[in-house]
Amino acid sequence: MTRRVVGRALGYLLLAAASCWAAVASAELARLSPVLWPLVLPWLAATGLPAAAGAVAAPALLRAAESH
């Protein structure tokens, strides 16, 4: 029971964090001139990889919590 609750909470937290990252990244790119995008790409890559991993892991955790 506790494992299911923790898995669901962690899944929702990862999903929310990945969604927030996508919203912030989108807003940042919208404010910048396309000429400056290459300067921001390292930041997007460094922060985007963990966010993408969280976005992939979140549904897996939620499915695992549902199946138990």
Order of alpha helices (4+ residues) and beta strands (2+ residues): alpha-alpha
